[in-house]
Amino acid sequence: MTSTSTPLAGLRIIDWTHVLAGPFAGYQLGLLGAEVIRIERADGDDMIRAKGLDAELTTLGLGETFVTQGAGKRSLAIDARDPRAKEALSELIGSADVLLENFRPGKLAALGFDPQQLIARHPQLVVCSITGFGPASDRRAYDHVIQAASGLMAANADRDGKPQRVGFPLVDYAVGQQAALAVMSALYRRDRPNGEARTRGEWLQVSMMGAALTLMAPTYAGPLVSGMEMPRSASTAFSGSPLSGTFEVADGQLAIVCNAADQAKGLLNALRETGTDASLLSSLNEAAEQRDVPRAQALLGQALGGRSTAEWDALLTRHGVPATPVMRPAQAAAQVARDWPHVELPLPNGARRVPVPGIGFTSSEPLTPSLRAPVRRGADTRRLLAEAGLEAPTIAAMLADGTASEPSD
């Protein structure tokens, strides 16, 4: 597929971000066909490049997590404090539609790139700033911290009430998607024919805290709207249904949720079909009607224990019961990875072809172009500096004195 047939073809994104949230936002836009130029420090500072399980990849700055959000991007490694670098960055930003950044509040302006001044000079530019606690706070934040501050850990508490972190950086990826949505809204407003000038940029502020609270609306709806709060339901579904939870079966775990009467009936019919003792079924039905969650879960666990996940999956699906074996992330991803974009990582011992995450939705029209493999830090430095108007001797001097960098081999 050519990039010209994709939704964001022709748009240029300057991705001046690091770690997870910002790069993920840039990756989402790149998956829709935008050109994404990643700005990195000349001496390297992004831990995501250097962290990973595969030593061959991390030595090249291609850690596994970086690979999952680095495809399709170009890389310029530069020291933004140097006047020559500022000149190049100013030119690139002026040529762009979007600037993504996730510095601490005020840092971009301190580097000489105040968002409001940039928009005044370049009316087509959309600047999207990603922060932790919002633009008025310079508190440092990571996903773990925001999970605690937003109430997410408390909402995910264990049976004893101890707050628990969701086991992956959920907030980082939530704010990345929120930022991509914000950028799309600004681009639509900028380019929508409405009698106004067609080039009108804006400064977007997206925070990790705001994204987390947006996701968590159901958890605080009761206290905010009615002043009441549903008791925490441990391993039950969010609905509090007693016929729900995660249960040990013969070869693993099975998740079940029965939120409707027909689903509960289907579950009881499935259990009856397997020869479950009639008195156990009667007790289970009674506990469910009384909404006695602990007793219902204990009885259901007893009824489910003797068969495999595959057997229960087939049987419960046939009876219309929402249920599934509990999958490991890699198992779940393997089911769809064949439909994701694939790239070839250029490694010293030969290219390695790997899938990278797709956009997450499908369309009757083209979405994602063929993606370039994630590149090493500074792989495009020389070419991008030339595109920004710097002369070859200047570029050579910057590479020599460390103001800019590129891969050494």
N, C-alpha and C positions, 0 to 999 in steps of 0.2 A: 504494500500500500504506500502511495506517495504521501508526503506530509501536506501537500496542497489540498488534499481532499478531507482533512481532519478539521474539527471544530475551531481550534485555535491556530490554524496555519497562518503564518505571517506575523504572529505576535512574538515579541522578544521579552524575555524575563531575565532580569539580573537577580540571581539567587545569592545574596550576600548573607548567608545564614550558616549555622553549624549545628552539630549534634543531630537531633531527630525531627523536631517539630517543623522548623523552617525548611530543611531539605525535603521533608515529606510533602509539604505544600508545593514546592517547586516541582517535585516529581509528578504530582497529580496534574499540574498544568502541562508538563511535558508529555504525559501520556495522552493528552488531548491535542497534541500537535504543536505546541508552542516551542520556540527555540529557547533553551535555558542555558544561561552562562553562569557558572558557579564561581564566586570569588572566594579565594582561600588565602590564608596567610602564607607568605613566602617561606617561612620556616616551619610551617605545619603546626596546627594546634587542634585538629578535630579528632577527638578520641575515637570516633566511630570508624575512621579509616584504620586505626591501629589496633583496635580490639577485635578479636575473633578467635575461632578454634583452629583454623587452618593456617599453619605457620607460613606456607607458601604465599597465601593471599595477604596476610597481614604484613609480611615483609615488603610487599609492593604497595601497601596502603589501600588494600582492597578487602578489608574485613567484611564478613558476610552481611552484617546489617547495612553497611555502606552500599554494598552491591544491590540490596533490595530497594534502594531509593536513589541510586546514582546513574542509572541507565539513561542514555539520551542527552546527558549534559556535557557541556564543554567546561574546561577548568582553566582559570587564570589564577596563578599563585603570585601574590604581590604584597608589598609592604605599603599600606595605604597612607602612611605618614610621610612618605617621600613625595616631593613636589612633582617629579616625573610620573609617579604612580597616580597621584591625584589628577593630573592632566588626562591620563588614559582613562581612569575611572569616570571622570566627568564626561568624557566623550561617549563612553559606552552607556552610561546612564541616560544621557541625552538622546541616545538612539533607541532607547527601550520603551516599552509600554508599561512595564511593571518593575518596581524594585521591591524585593522581599528582604527584610532584615530582622534579626532577632538579637541585636545588641541590647545592653541595659539601657533604660531610658536616658536620653541625652548623649549617649556615646557617639551616635552617628553624626550629630551636629558638631560634637567636639572634633571629629575627624574632618570637618569642613563640608559636610553633606547634610545640612539641615533640611528635613523633609519639606517644610513649607517653602523654603527658598528654592529647592529643586523644582517643586511644582510651579512656582512663579516663573522660573526660567524655561520650564518644559511643560506647557499646559496639557500635553497628552499623557503625562506620567501619572501612574497610580503607585503610591508608596504604601506598602503594607508592613506595619511594625508588629512583631510578635513579642509579647512580654510575659513575665510570670504572673505578677499580681495586678497588672494594669499599668498604664503610663504614668500614674502619679506615685508609684512606688518603685524604689530601686532595690528592694529586697531580692536577694538571689533565690532562684527557684529551680527545682527539678521536678520531674514527674512525681517522685515519691513524696516530696514536700507538699505539692498541690493535692495529691490524693488525701493527705492528712488534713490540710487546711480547708478543703472543700466539703468534708464530710463523707467522701467516698470510702475511706477506710472504715469509718463507723458503720456505714450502710452495708459493708461487706464483712461485718463481724462474724466470728465463729460462734459455735454453740454456747461458749462461755461468755460471750459478749466482748471478747478481745478484738479490737480493730485489726483488720487484715488488709494489706496492700493487694490490689488486683495484680496478678502475676506477670503482667507485661506493661510497658509504658503507655497505658491507655490514654492518658491525658495528652501526652505528646502528639499522638496520632489524631486525637480528636481536635486539638487546636490546629494541627496541620490541615485537616479537612475544612475546619471553620475558616481558616485563612484563605484557602482556595475558593471557598464559596464567597467570601468577602470580595476577593479580587474579581471574580466573575460578575458580581453585582455591580462593581464600580466600572468595569469595562462595558457592561451593557448600558449603564447610565451615560457613560462618556460617549458612546457611539450611537445611541438611539436618536433617530431624527425626531426632534420635538420642537423645532423652531429656534432652539438655542445653538450656540456654537458646538460643533461636533467634537471638539477636542477640549475636554474639561477633566483634568485629573483630580485626585483627592487623596487624602491621607487617612488610611485605615488603621485602627488600633484593635488588635486581637490579643486577648490574654488567655493564658492557660487556665486561670481561675474562672474566667467567664465561660470558657468552653466546657470545663468540668461541670459547672452549675447548670449549663444548658442541657447537658446529657442527663443530669440527675433530677430533672423536674418531677418525675413521679414520686421520688423519695421525700420531697418536701411539700408536695401538693396539699396533703392533709393539714399539716400545721399552718401553712400560709392561708389556705382557703377557708377551713372550718375550725382551726384551732385544735384539731385532734390529730393524733398520730397512731398509725397501726403498729401494734407490737411487732418487734422483729421476729421473723418466722424461720430463722435458722436455715435449714436446707430445703424448705418448701419453695414453691414458685412465688413470684412477687405477689400474686393474687392471694396467697395464703391458703390455697386449696389443700386439704388434708391428703388428697390422692395425688401427691406430687412429691418430688424429691429425687435423690440419687441413691441407688440401691446396689448392693453387692449381689452379683449373680455368679454362675459357675466359673466363668472365665474373665470376669472384668466388672465393669460398672454400667448401670443402665439409668438414664434420666427419663423421668415420666412427668407429664403435667396433664391433669384432667381439670379443666376450668369450666366445662359445660356438662350438663346432665347426660347428653348422649355419649360424651367421652367417658364419663364414669361408668355408664352402662356397658360401653364397649370393653372397658378394662375388666369389669366383673365377668362379662361373657367370655373373654379370652382366658381368664383364670379358670372359669368353669370348664372350658374346653380342654384344659390341660389336666383335669381331674383333681383340682384343688378341693380340699375337704369342705363340705357344705357348711359346717359349723364355723370354720375360719372365714369363709366368705360372708356368712351372716354377721359375724363380729366385725369384719372389715366394713361392711355396709353401714352397720350401726355407728361405728366410730366416725365414719365419714359424714353421716347425717348430723352427728352431734358436734362436728368440727373439732374432734379430739385429735389434734395433729400428732402428738407423740405416739399414741396408741395406734392410729391408722398407719403411720409409717412403719411401726414395728411389725404389725400384722402383714402389711404389704411386702416388707422385706422378707418375712418368713415364707410367703407364698412364691416369691420370685427366685429364691435362692438356688433351686435345683436345675435350672436350664441355662443354656449359653446366651450370650448377647445376640448372636445371629438368630437363634430360635425365637427369642422374645421380640427382636426387631421385626421379623417377618410376621409373626402372629399379631402383635399389637398394631402394626401398620394395616394389616388386613381388617382389623376391627375398628379402625378409625381413631386410634389412640395416639396422641402426640408423644412420641418416645424415640430414643436413639441411644445406641452405645456411646459411652463417653470416649471421645477420640483424643489422641495427642495432637498438638498443633500440626506436626509434620504429616500425620496421617490425613488430617482434614485437608491440608493444602495440596497433598498429592492427588486428591480427587479432581481438582480444577487446574492444577499447574500446567497440564498439557495444553490448556487453552490460553495461557498467559503468554506474553511476549518472551522470546528466548534470545539470549545474547551469547556471544563467544568471548570469554575472558582470555586475553592474550597472555599466557603464562610462559615462562622460560622453557618448560618441558612440553609445550604444545597447548593449543587452545582448549579451553574447557567450555562446553556449551551448557548453559544453566537457564532455568526460568526465572523471571523477575515478576513481581506482582503486577497484575493488570489494574485497570481503572475501577473495577468493582461493579460495573453495570454494562449492559449491552445496548445496542441500538440497531435499527434497520439501516442506518447510515454509517460510514466509516468513522472510527474514533481514534485509534492509536496507529501512528506510523511505524515503520520499521525503526527499531531503536538501536542506537550505537551502544556498544558495551560501556559500562562504567570505566572511566579512565583514571590513570594515576594523577596525583596532585600536580597541577601545572602543565598537563599534557598539551594544552593549547595556548600557553602563555605567549610564546613568540608570535604566533599568528594573530592572537587577539590584540596584542600591543600594536602590531602593524596595522590592524583594522582600525585601531583607535587613533592612528595618525602618527605614531612615533617612528622616527627614522631608525634604520638598522643599527647604526653605531650607538644610538641611545639605548636600544634594546639590549645590545651586547654588553654595554656598560652596566646596565641594571642587573643582568644575569650574572655578571662577573662580581659585582659588589654585594649580591644577596638581596637587593631590593625586589627582584623578581626571581622566580625559580622554575625549573622544569625537571622532568625525570632525568637522572644521570646516565641511564643506559636504555 
